[in-house]
Structure formats: structure tokens, C-alpha cells
Amino acid sequence: PPLSIRKVTETALNAHERGKIFVWKDGKEIAGAIGLMPTKLWYSEAEIWGDVFFYVKPSSRQSRAAVELMRKADAFTTTKNRPLFVAVVSGEDTLRKDDFYKSLGFKYLGGVYAKGV
């Protein structure tokens, strides 16, 4: 679906107000960020924390930015005694992303399938 700057702004503000945002800098520039929100899965009353955005700019993808952002997110949700769920919603480079999450101890729980996008 097409990018909506309004929706991105709303999501980031919501994560800032009700959740948690971690930012990784490369010098003085932002290299990436992850936004987390508390939520519940449709089938459970137990609270989890999930990512609402996770982005590392292309020029920083060979750096430690993604690893360090995920480590910060994991440490934060651990202090909350809640599991962390992350989703890959881009069909690009999925095997590399799968390897990335598995290397950080995440379990594969399923996938996102779409039609008409």
C-alpha cells in the first residue's frame, strides 16, 4: 500500500505517548528507530509488546543499528515481564530478515499473507 506521511506521524506519536521508541544514531544522524506498543493478541488476555515500526535507513543496514535497536527493545520488554512480538510486513529479503530474528533468539510463529496489494 502507498506510504501515508499522516499515518506514519500518527503511529510514531502514539508510540511516543503510549509505548516506547528507541532511536539509533550514526554520528549526529538518525540511522534507525523502533516503536513499541503494548497490546493483546486476539485470542488472549495476556499483554504483549509489539513493534509498530522498525526501520533502519539503507546506508546503515550493514552497521550494528538493527541489532542494537532490537536488543534495546528486547531488554525493555523483559523489564516489563512481557513477550516481544515483531512482524516483517515487507516481502523483500525475507530469508535474510528471518535469519536476523532467529540469530537474536526470536521464534518463527507464522507469516503475513496478502492478496491484492
C-alpha positions in Angstrom: 0.0 0.0 0.0 1.1 3.6 -0.6 3.0 5.5 2.1 1.0 8.0 4.2 3.1 10.5 6.0 0.0 11.4 8.1 -0.4 7.7 9.2 3.4 7.4 9.9 3.2 10.6 12.1 0.1 9.4 14.0 1.7 6.0 14.6 5.0 7.5 15.9 3.2 10.0 18.1 1.0 7.2 19.5 4.1 5.0 20.2 5.7 8.1 21.9 2.7 8.7 24.1 1.5 5.2 25.0 4.5 3.0 24.2 8.2 3.3 23.8 10.5 4.4 21.0 14.2 3.7 20.6 16.4 5.6 18.2 19.9 4.6 16.9 22.2 7.4 15.8 25.2 7.2 13.4 27.1 10.3 14.5 24.5 13.1 14.5 22.1 11.4 12.1 19.3 9.0 12.9 20.2 5.7 11.4 17.1 3.8 12.6 14.3 3.5 15.1 11.8 1.0 16.5 8.5 1.9 18.1 6.7 -0.5 20.5 3.2 -0.6 21.8 1.5 -2.7 24.5 -1.3 -4.8 23.0 -3.1 -8.2 23.3 -3.4 -10.9 20.7 -6.9 -11.6 19.5 -7.0 -14.9 21.4 -5.5 -13.9 24.8 -5.9 -11.6 27.7 -2.2 -11.5 28.3 -0.4 -8.3 27.4 2.4 -8.4 24.9 4.6 -5.6 23.4 4.7 -5.4 19.6 6.6 -3.3 17.1 4.5 -0.7 15.3 7.5 0.3 13.2 11.1 -0.8 12.8 13.2 1.0 10.2 16.9 1.3 9.5 18.0 3.5 6.7 19.7 1.7 3.8 23.1 3.2 4.3 23.1 1.9 7.9 21.9 -1.6 7.3 25.4 -3.1 7.4 26.0 -1.4 10.8 25.0 -2.5 14.3 21.9 -0.3 14.2 19.3 -3.1 13.7 20.9 -5.4 16.2 21.2 -2.7 18.9 17.7 -1.5 18.4 16.3 -5.0 18.8 18.5 -5.6 21.8 17.1 -2.4 23.4 13.5 -3.4 22.6 14.1 -6.9 24.0 15.7 -5.5 27.2 12.8 -3.1 27.6 10.0 -5.7 27.3 12.0 -8.0 29.6 11.8 -5.3 32.3 8.1 -5.2 31.7 8.0 -9.1 32.0 6.2 -9.2 28.7 7.0 -11.0 25.4 8.1 -9.0 22.4 6.4 -9.7 19.0 7.8 -8.3 15.8 6.4 -8.6 12.3 8.0 -8.5 8.9 5.5 -6.9 6.5 7.7 -6.4 3.5 8.1 -9.3 1.1 11.6 -8.2 0.2 14.7 -10.1 1.5 12.6 -12.3 3.8 15.2 -15.0 4.3 17.8 -12.5 5.5 15.3 -11.0 7.9 14.3 -14.5 9.1 18.0 -15.2 9.8 18.4 -11.9 11.6 15.5 -12.5 14.0 16.5 -16.1 14.6 20.0 -15.0 15.4 18.6 -12.8 18.2 16.6 -15.7 19.7 13.2 -15.0 18.2 11.0 -17.9 17.2 9.2 -18.0 13.9 5.4 -18.1 14.6 3.9 -17.7 11.1 3.6 -15.3 8.3 1.6 -12.5 6.8 -0.1 -13.2 3.5 -1.7 -10.6 1.3 -3.8 -10.6 -1.8 -4.5 -7.5 -4.0 -1.6 -5.4 -2.7 
